[in-house]
Amino acid sequence: MGLHPERWPLRQGGSLAAPPWPSHGPNAPPLLLLIDRRDPQARALVPSLRNLLAPTEAQRLCQLRRQEDGERFLLGRGALRLILGGWLGCDPAGLVLGAGPHGKPELLAQKAAGQGSGGIPPQFNVSHSGELILLGFHLERPVGVDVEQRRPVPEWEGIADRCLPPSESERIRALPEERRSEAFLAAWCRLEAGLKARGLGLFGSARPGSGAGKESDPIHWPLVLPEGYVGAAALA
């Protein structure tokens, strides 16, 4: 069954509403938040989010030449800071965010702990494609998310043969030709979400389906997203 991400930002009485704290329990599904760049409430946040960025983040933003790339990065990183800061009762600009060996964002430090799970921040992940930015949170387990805008992928067979389990590649080949690109993108999102949850790069582990590491295989969910997008979430 697919998970439905919650729309964000939302306002209540003119103020920005904080999203709910993620559910407790190792088997609870992740909290998923979806930001659409076309949403007027999201666009209204963009100017103020620049003030929350750390110097390294501001530098990265300046290096993004296309406006849409900059807005996606700004909304993803700025929203992450706002949400974590609100949950933890600290200044969003005071959060120290780093990255793991394969680029997965992580919280390194905060000015003050607040409400929630004993002041312990949830684990999180971010993905974006097209107009959408997807954030995933979980209190107890590493989480990974991936979203892709639907599009033709003429080279999907070569990528699938290198990266997907053989059974998955064969399943996609058996579909009518007009459905193969979308099916490949859904399988790709599942793969990426699982790798992100485990903190791995694309070639950082045994090939899926090789029989290695079965006990540590992530739990996956497909996502119910707006028309034109596919996505997945995973917990390691």
C-alpha positions as CSV (number, residue, x, y, z in Angstrom):
1,M,0.0,0.0,0.0
2,G,1.3,3.4,-0.9
3,L,2.0,6.2,1.6
4,H,0.5,9.6,1.2
5,P,3.0,12.4,2.0
6,E,1.5,15.4,3.8
7,R,1.5,18.8,2.1
8,W,3.7,21.4,3.6
9,P,3.8,24.3,4.3
10,L,0.5,24.9,5.9
11,R,-0.7,28.0,7.8
12,Q,-3.1,28.2,10.7
13,G,-4.4,31.6,11.8
14,G,-1.8,33.3,9.6
15,S,1.2,31.5,11.2
16,L,3.2,28.7,9.8
17,A,1.9,25.4,11.2
18,A,4.4,22.9,12.5
19,P,4.0,19.4,11.1
20,P,3.2,16.6,13.6
21,W,6.1,14.9,15.4
22,P,6.9,11.5,13.7
23,S,5.2,8.5,15.1
24,H,7.1,6.4,17.8
25,G,8.1,2.8,17.3
26,P,10.6,1.1,15.1
27,N,7.9,-0.3,12.8
28,A,6.0,3.0,12.4
29,P,6.1,4.4,8.9
30,P,8.1,7.5,8.2
31,L,6.6,11.0,8.4
32,L,6.7,12.3,4.8
33,L,6.2,15.9,3.8
34,L,5.8,17.2,0.3
35,I,6.6,20.7,-0.9
36,D,5.4,21.8,-4.3
37,R,7.3,24.8,-5.8
38,R,4.1,25.9,-7.6
39,D,2.3,26.3,-4.2
40,P,1.9,30.0,-3.4
41,Q,2.6,29.3,0.3
42,A,5.8,27.5,-0.6
43,R,6.9,30.4,-2.9
44,A,6.2,32.9,-0.2
45,L,8.7,31.2,2.1
46,V,11.6,31.4,-0.4
47,P,13.0,34.8,0.4
48,S,13.1,34.3,4.2
49,L,14.7,30.8,3.9
50,R,18.0,32.4,2.6
51,N,18.6,33.8,6.1
52,L,18.6,30.3,7.6
53,L,21.5,28.9,5.5
54,A,24.9,28.2,6.8
55,P,27.8,29.8,4.8
56,T,28.6,26.5,3.0
57,E,24.9,26.1,2.1
58,A,24.7,29.7,0.8
59,Q,27.8,29.1,-1.3
60,R,26.3,25.9,-2.8
61,L,23.1,27.9,-3.6
62,C,25.2,30.5,-5.4
63,Q,26.8,27.8,-7.5
64,L,23.4,26.6,-8.8
65,R,22.9,28.5,-12.1
66,R,19.3,27.6,-12.9
67,Q,16.6,29.3,-10.8
68,E,14.6,26.1,-10.4
69,D,17.7,24.2,-9.1
70,G,18.3,27.0,-6.6
71,E,14.6,27.1,-5.4
72,R,14.6,23.3,-5.0
73,F,17.7,23.4,-2.9
74,L,16.6,26.4,-0.9
75,L,13.1,24.9,-0.1
76,G,14.5,21.6,0.8
77,R,17.3,22.8,3.1
78,G,15.3,25.7,4.5
79,A,12.3,23.6,5.2
80,L,14.4,21.0,6.9
81,R,15.9,23.7,9.2
82,L,12.5,25.2,10.0
83,I,11.0,21.8,10.8
84,L,13.8,20.5,12.9
85,G,14.3,23.8,14.7
86,G,10.5,23.9,15.5
87,W,10.5,20.3,16.8
88,L,13.7,20.7,18.9
89,G,13.0,24.2,20.2
90,C,16.1,25.8,18.7
91,D,17.1,28.4,16.2
92,P,16.8,26.9,12.7
93,A,19.8,28.9,11.6
94,G,21.8,27.5,14.5
95,L,21.5,23.9,13.4
96,V,24.8,22.4,12.1
97,L,24.0,20.1,9.2
98,G,26.6,17.9,7.6
99,A,26.6,15.0,5.2
100,G,27.6,11.4,5.4
101,P,30.1,9.7,3.1
102,H,27.6,9.5,0.2
103,G,26.0,12.9,0.8
104,K,23.1,12.0,3.0
105,P,22.3,15.0,5.2
106,E,22.6,14.7,9.0
107,L,22.3,16.9,12.0
108,L,25.6,17.4,13.7
109,A,24.7,19.9,16.4
110,Q,21.9,22.1,17.8
111,K,21.9,25.0,20.2
112,A,19.3,23.7,22.5
113,A,17.3,20.5,22.9
114,G,13.5,20.8,23.3
115,Q,10.4,18.8,23.0
116,G,10.0,15.4,21.4
117,S,11.8,12.2,21.9
118,G,14.0,13.3,24.8
119,G,15.4,16.1,22.7
120,I,16.8,13.5,20.3
121,P,16.2,14.7,16.7
122,P,14.6,12.4,14.2
123,Q,16.6,10.9,11.3
124,F,15.8,12.4,8.0
125,N,16.3,12.5,4.2
126,V,15.5,14.8,1.3
127,S,14.8,14.3,-2.4
128,H,13.6,16.6,-5.2
129,S,12.6,16.4,-8.8
130,G,10.7,18.7,-11.1
131,E,8.4,20.8,-9.0
132,L,8.4,18.6,-5.9
133,I,10.6,18.4,-2.8
134,L,10.1,15.4,-0.5
135,L,11.3,15.1,3.1
136,G,11.2,12.0,5.2
137,F,11.6,11.7,9.0
138,H,11.8,8.8,11.5
139,L,12.5,8.8,15.2
140,E,14.3,5.5,15.5
141,R,15.5,4.2,12.1
142,P,17.5,5.6,9.2
143,V,15.1,6.8,6.5
144,G,15.6,7.3,2.8
145,V,13.3,8.9,0.2
146,D,13.4,9.4,-3.5
147,V,11.1,11.1,-6.0
148,E,11.3,11.2,-9.8
149,Q,9.4,13.2,-12.4
150,R,7.9,10.8,-15.0
151,R,9.8,11.0,-18.3
152,P,11.0,8.7,-21.1
153,V,14.2,6.9,-20.2
154,P,15.4,5.4,-23.5
155,E,18.5,4.0,-21.8
156,W,16.7,2.2,-19.0
157,E,17.7,-1.3,-19.9
158,G,21.4,-0.7,-19.5
159,I,20.9,1.0,-16.2
160,A,18.6,-1.7,-15.0
161,D,21.0,-4.4,-15.9
162,R,23.8,-2.7,-13.9
163,C,21.8,-1.7,-10.9
164,L,18.5,-3.6,-10.4
165,P,17.9,-7.3,-9.5
166,P,17.7,-9.4,-12.6
167,S,14.1,-10.4,-11.7
168,E,13.1,-6.7,-11.6
169,S,14.7,-6.0,-15.0
170,E,12.8,-9.0,-16.5
171,R,9.6,-7.8,-15.0
172,I,9.9,-4.4,-16.6
173,R,10.8,-5.9,-20.0
174,A,7.6,-8.0,-19.9
175,L,5.5,-4.9,-19.7
176,P,4.1,-3.1,-22.8
177,E,6.7,-0.7,-24.2
178,E,4.8,2.4,-23.2
179,R,4.8,1.4,-19.5
180,R,8.5,0.5,-19.2
181,S,10.0,3.9,-18.5
182,E,7.5,4.6,-15.7
183,A,8.0,1.1,-14.2
184,F,11.8,1.6,-14.4
185,L,11.5,5.0,-12.6
186,A,9.4,3.4,-9.8
187,A,12.0,0.6,-9.4
188,W,14.8,3.2,-9.4
189,C,13.1,5.2,-6.6
190,R,12.8,2.0,-4.6
191,L,16.5,1.3,-5.1
192,E,17.6,4.9,-4.3
193,A,15.4,5.2,-1.2
194,G,16.8,1.9,0.2
195,L,20.4,3.0,-0.5
196,K,19.8,6.4,1.1
197,A,18.3,4.8,4.2
198,R,21.4,2.6,4.6
199,G,23.7,5.6,3.9
200,L,25.2,4.0,0.8
201,G,26.1,5.2,-2.7
202,L,24.8,3.5,-5.8
203,F,27.8,1.2,-5.9
204,G,28.4,1.0,-2.2
205,S,27.0,-2.4,-1.6
206,A,26.3,-5.8,-3.2
207,R,24.0,-5.6,-6.2
208,P,20.4,-6.0,-5.2
209,G,19.2,-9.5,-5.6
210,S,22.6,-11.0,-5.3
211,G,21.7,-12.8,-2.0
212,A,24.0,-10.7,0.2
213,G,22.8,-8.8,3.2
214,K,19.2,-10.1,3.2
215,E,18.8,-9.5,6.9
216,S,19.5,-5.8,6.5
217,D,17.3,-5.2,3.5
218,P,15.3,-2.0,4.1
219,I,11.5,-1.9,4.4
220,H,10.1,-0.1,1.3
221,W,6.9,1.8,0.5
222,P,5.7,3.2,-2.8
223,L,4.3,6.8,-2.6
224,V,1.1,8.3,-3.8
225,L,2.2,11.5,-5.4
226,P,0.7,14.1,-7.8
227,E,0.2,13.2,-11.4
228,G,3.5,12.9,-13.3
229,Y,5.6,11.7,-10.3
230,V,6.7,8.5,-8.7
231,G,8.5,7.9,-5.5
232,A,9.5,5.6,-2.7
233,A,10.4,5.7,1.0
234,A,12.5,3.2,3.0
235,L,13.6,2.4,6.5
236,A,16.9,0.6,7.2
